[in-house]
Amino acid sequence: MSLIYTLFYRRGSFAQSEMFGSLASAMDGAYAVFNREGYSAFSIEDGGGVVMHNAQILEHCRGIKATLLCGSVPPRAS
C-alpha cells in the first residue's frame, strides 16, 4: 500500500498533478476541481499504477454533489 497518491488531471491543455497522503484526500482533491470549468481527464495513481480512472472519479464526484444538493452529508472515500 502506497503512502502517496497522485491525482492527475488536465486543465485545458495542461497536465496537472497533486500529491496526497491518502486515497480519501486524493478524492477530496478531485472533488475540489471537479466543477471548475476546463478541468478533465482525472486519474489517481499510487506509484504502482492507476487506482481510480476518470469514469470512477466522475461518478464519485457526481454522487457527492447530488448528496449535497439533497442536504445530506456525503460518506467519505475509504
N, C-alpha and C positions, 0 to 999 in steps of 0.2 A: 504494500500500500504506500502510495506516494504522500509526502507531506506538502507537496507543491502542486497546485492545479493551475493550469494556464487557460484563461479564456481568450479565444481568438475571435475576431470579428472584423468586418470591413466597415469603414466609414467612408462612404463614397467609393473612390477607387484606391483608398489607402488601407493597407493591412494594419491592424492594431492588436495589441495583446496586453493582458493584465495578469498578474500572478496573485494567487490566493492560497491560504493555508488549509482550506478545506473545500470539499465539493459544494457544501451549502453556501459558503462565502462566494464561490465562483458563480453559483446560480443567482445569488443576490446581485452580483456584479452584472450578470447578463440582464436581469430584470431592470436594473438601473438605466441601461441604454436601450432596452427593448423598444420603447415607444418613441425614441428620438428619430427624427427624420434622417434618412440616409444611412442608417446602421443595418447591416445584414450579414449573412453567411457566418453564423455563430457556430463555435465548437468549443468543447472543453477537453483538454488533454492532461494526463497525469505524468508525462515523461515517458511512459511506456506505450502510449497510444491514445486514441480518441476514447474518451469516457462517455461523452454525450455529443450527438450530432445535431445539426441545425434544427431538423424537424422535432426532435425530442425537446430541445430547449424552447423553441417557439410554442410548442404545446403546453409546456410547463408554465411559461410566462403568461400565455393567454388564460390559463386556468387560474393563476393568481389574480390577474386583472379582473376576471369575471367574479371571483370570490370577493374581491374588494368592492366591486360595484354593487354587490348584493349586501354589503355591510358586514360580512363575516371576516374573521381573521384567518388568513391562509396558513396551511401547515408548512412547516419549514422543511426544506430539502434535506434528505439524510445522506 
